[in-house]
Amino acid sequence: MAIHRPSLFNDSDMVTFRQTPTSEFRIPYTFVEALNEGTLFDRSARVFEEAARTQRLYDVVVGEDQRIIGAGMLQDTFKEADGHPREEELGALMVHPAARGIGIVGLMIKLMLVHRYAVLRTSDTEEDYIAHVVDGNRGPIHALLAAGFEDLGPMKLHPGEFDGHIEHMMAPGENYVPMHAYRFNRDAIDNLIHDLWTFWHGGRELSRTDRNLRVKVDFSGMVDPAFLDAEVERIGPICAPTGA
């Protein structure tokens, strides 16, 4: 007997990308914890709260009841002796299984980087944005490369090298997790601004034809379309856009 499950989306629903309010940090924390499929670092609620407080926690909600379907954050991972951050990890990327394959992760990564680097303009010129992908987890790789991340090659991450638990990802008898490291190329930020501008003025719609799925997107509360208009006018034509 088939079990009926209500659709995650309705035709009239709007998918909204947001910077998570500090008071709501537990919503993406619980969402990521509930859906974690064993390929993410196990971050504490304290890490999510800190990210929300410093405007580095993001989520994707849908419908009038604001059902969460995606999350992501930027987290300090390396600081100098004076406490000044030098690396921010892009991670905790999670999308509800029923919402995968329509481009939510790719759009989320671009919005996070443009919001942090261009809108807030709070990033140090020497600070790196990095991402780690556990071997075998190929899902986010295309989205990272399309957003301007460069593959730095394989690495081994040991317990204690990151503010989060990784033991659940270690193979029996090993004391590390094999993964690939990626670093954001800052020269790509203008391309991302153009991508978001094109997406917004091109209908701001995500779709997947094999599921007959098509939803409208609003990210104006995170990256103002007027900001994109001004930046595109300032930047001028881009010779090789990365695509939305």
Secondary structure, 3 states (H helix, E strand, C coil): CCCCCCCCCCCCCEEEEEECCHHHCHHHHHHHHHHCCCCCCECCHHHHHHHHHCCCEEEEEECCCCEEEEEEEEEEEEECCCCCEEEEEEEEEEECHHHCCCCHHHHHHHHHHHHHHHHCCCCCCCCEEEEEEECCCCCCHHHHHHCCEEEEEEEEECCCCCCCECHHHCCCCCCCEEEEEEEECHHHHHHHHHHHHHHHHCCCEEEEHHHCEEEEEECCCCCCHHHHHHHHHHHCCCCCCCCC
